[in-house]
Amino acid sequence: MEKFYHFLTLASLVLYWVLVAGVTLRVVLKRRAVSVSLAWLMVIYIIPVVGVACYFLFGELNLGRKRADRAKEMLAPFIDWFSKLSNCHAHSPENFGRHIYRIDELCNNRLGLPALSGNELSLQNSPETIMRSVIEDINQAHHSIRMVFYIWHPGGLADEVANALILAAHRGVDIKLLLDSAGSPRFFRSDWVAKMQSAGIKVVQALEVSPWRIFLRRLDLRQHRKIIVIDEKVAYTGSMNMVDPAFFKQDSGVGHWIDIMVRVTGPTVNVLSAIHCWDWEVETGERAFPSIPECKIDEHSSKHPIQVVPSGPGMPEYLIYQVLTLAINQANQSVRITTPYFVPSTDLLETLKMTAQRGINVELIIPHKNDSLMVQWASKAFYSELMLAGVKIYEFYGGLLHTKSVVIDEQFCLVGTVNMDMRSLWLNFEVTLAIDDQEFTQQMYQLQNEYIAQSHTVSLETWRERSIFSRFLERTFYLFNPLL
């Protein structure tokens, strides 16, 4: 018996090291950033067994065979639909500003998706305003409502939105609701699902979390978009999930979540509707395109061009990351960024440093406290390097600053669902709006000023005096960059 146990132990060790060798070879051969590969090798070798398991769960972009095949087949038909927009009156590159012109070129060449003029935008920055506006538009719906959210958390104003949807369904409005499984567990455990379904609302879990799927696809690949489209006439997108902050994560110790949404009318609404159609088909296999917008523009009205930039498995790789770096590289005076999660790739870090070193005023506004301690400490690992390059860093004390925004030269902005981390820029289903509208951008810039007024400026001299323990935590969590 002793020889048997000795043999079993030896065989287990051999099997483990063969597995480690195989995973190591996989990491080395996989084409990606060197820093990411090195970080994964560190995780695999420093944390026995668990490191290998983490790589299987989170190490590669694996959507699952059925969804991956479906997404691959969908790309050509969607590019064909997007390409039809280039021929409409709303696509007028000759009237675009310099910031959006190159972004239109990039998105058009990679996805067939053009920037479109003729939109009206409203920046909404309080939960009460956002929810009441959404409810009012739902109450006016006649034909269809399309929604996709990462989190739907029952309680407060979110329940009022749910009731408005049920009433709309009783009026005969066709409603499709797509919610991320990992982000909305309380919703799917609540009685709202049965209430909505009995009213005729189609409710679907995106990327369902299940023990049976644990090794079939990457678990931290999430449906992170936030989109509402009503009658293909009104749309919303931005950073806010379907939550009432007064009822959400009250025990997390970070305060209320601070968010924005953008209400849009005009031809961009149909593009956001098409993004919802993409997500719905990836999950259900059901195809339905929105109508092609009329794209009639009054020559005397403001143009307000918007480029919708989606990303995620099946779509052209790293498109939002490319748009972000292109926008930053075009800056002539200033770049101001707000993000709750700041764990940039090496390339993005170098872009920010180089921009500051060009003499551009680069400002970064992030929350002082974060709901993810790992991200909070990993973010701080970049402070010294950024400040030495000339980047100004503000830590926001008014809650969890969840707004995702980039303002360039006070003339052009990016707003949407995208965090400044590798998960958002390289992995999740995300969407951002590139907005070439100086009036709207000024509103966004003034809101950022309000954030700075509630922030503390991080000084390099004070930062250098932080404790050895803090430095240790920063570097430790920085090494886990691939998992953040």
PyMOL commands that set and color helices and strands:
alter all, ss='L'
color gray80, all
select helices_A, chain A and resi 2-29+34-46+50-58+65-87+93-95+98-111+127-139+157-170+185-189+192-198+211-213+245-247+268-284+319-329+346-357+373-380+383-389+422-426+438-453+460-463+468-478+481-483
alter helices_A, ss='H'
color red, helices_A
select strands_A, chain A and resi 120-124+144-149+174-180+202-206+227-230+234-238+257-258+261-265+306-311+334-338+342-343+361-367+392-396+400-401+405-408+412-416+420-421+430-435+455-457
alter strands_A, ss='S'
color yellow, strands_A
deselect
rebuild
show_as cartoon
